[in-house]
């Protein structure tokens, strides 16, 4: 039986566990996916044509690898030591790609780097207070830089921070919070933080009865 997580970083250590035998093989990277459905929605072009990019919550790092292989200098960040170690083992030698173990807000406060694009694919922008995170992102984008992110669409009528038990109902208490808001709320927050050209929408699933994807993109002035 898996050991219960005792901290948020340890919780993310268990994300996408490998259940096979031996060492997990390196997965194929054949594109850039914003949604939970294969071949559905935009690809890397949603970011424009950045020369530099920062991913917040990279997990195994597939999107970061795809971008780096197209010539983008990518910094891929994750809060989990396990996720970063796995990504480095698979793709540590990829030209232009750097993996960083850090919490998103801490990194944005401490770094002097500025990026053409900052993005999150079902990552830190879903699991970090956006009132804290978005202003920090705005400071680390170049003029005209792009912020883009995706996550599950919010449950109708239930917007805001949503705590859940990270270890299930019978395990050790560990609270994990997702911040789930609709497109209008995100557009207002981004506007308040100086972003322009805001595109916030819910992309319907291929089957209209399935869960859609919140997809947001905005630019800094300039």
Long-range contacts (C-beta under 8 A, 24 or more apart in sequence): 4-167, 4-171, 4-172, 4-174, 5-166, 5-167, 5-172, 5-174, 6-172, 6-174, 7-174, 8-79, 8-166, 8-174, 8-176, 9-79, 9-80, 9-81, 11-166, 11-167, 11-174, 11-176, 12-78, 12-79, 12-80, 12-82, 12-83, 13-80, 13-81, 13-82, 13-83, 14-82, 15-59, 15-80, 15-83, 16-59, 16-60, 24-86, 26-90, 26-91, 27-60, 27-62, 27-90, 29-62, 29-65, 29-66, 29-69, 31-66, 32-63, 32-66, 32-67, 33-62, 33-63, 33-121, 34-121, 34-150, 34-213, 34-215, 35-150, 35-203, 35-205, 35-213, 35-215, 36-122, 36-152, 36-211, 36-213, 37-205, 37-206, 37-210, 37-213, 40-203, 40-205, 40-206, 41-150, 41-203, 41-213, 41-215, 42-215, 44-70, 46-148, 46-215, 46-217, 47-117, 47-119, 47-146, 47-148, 48-116, 48-117, 48-146, 50-115, 50-116, 50-117, 50-145, 50-146, 51-116, 52-113, 52-114, 52-115, 52-116, 52-117, 53-115, 53-116, 53-117, 53-118, 53-119, 54-113, 54-115, 54-117, 54-118, 54-119, 54-140, 55-118, 55-119, 55-120, 55-121, 55-123, 56-104, 56-118, 56-119, 56-120, 56-123, 56-124, 56-125, 56-128, 56-133, 56-137, 57-104, 57-120, 57-121, 57-122, 57-123, 57-124, 57-125, 57-126, 57-127, 58-83, 58-87, 58-99, 58-123, 59-83, 59-87, 59-123, 60-86, 60-87, 60-90, 61-87, 61-90, 61-91, 61-97, 61-99, 63-119, 63-121, 64-91, 64-97, 64-99, 65-91, 65-94, 65-97, 68-94, 68-95, 68-96, 68-97, 69-94, 71-96, 72-96, 74-98, 75-100, 75-113, 75-115, 76-100, 77-101, 77-102, 77-104, 77-107, 77-124, 79-103, 79-104, 79-124, 104-128, 104-133, 104-136, 105-132, 105-133, 105-136, 108-133, 108-136, 108-137, 108-139, 108-140, 109-136, 111-140, 113-140, 114-140, 114-141, 114-142, 114-145, 115-140, 115-141, 115-142, 115-145, 116-141, 116-142, 116-145, 116-146, 117-141, 117-145, 117-146, 117-147, 117-148, 118-145, 118-146, 118-147, 118-148, 119-146, 119-147, 119-148, 119-149, 120-148, 120-149, 120-150, 120-151, 121-149, 121-150, 122-150, 122-151, 122-152, 123-149, 125-149, 125-151, 126-151, 126-152, 126-178, 126-179, 126-180, 127-176, 127-177, 127-178, 127-179, 128-179, 129-161, 129-179, 130-179, 130-181, 130-186, 130-189, 131-189, 134-189, 134-190, 134-193, 135-193, 138-193, 138-194, 138-195, 138-220, 141-220, 142-220, 142-222, 143-220, 143-221, 143-222, 144-219, 144-220, 144-221, 144-222, 145-219, 145-220, 146-217, 146-218, 146-219, 147-190, 147-195, 147-216, 147-217, 147-218, 147-219, 147-220, 148-216, 148-217, 148-218, 149-215, 149-216, 150-213, 150-214, 150-215, 150-216, 151-178, 151-180, 151-213, 151-214, 152-180, 152-211, 152-212, 152-213, 152-214, 153-202, 153-211, 153-212, 153-213, 153-214, 154-180, 154-181, 154-182, 154-214, 155-180, 159-185, 182-214, 183-214, 183-216, 186-214, 186-216, 190-216, 190-218, 194-220, 194-221, 195-219, 195-220, 196-220, 196-221
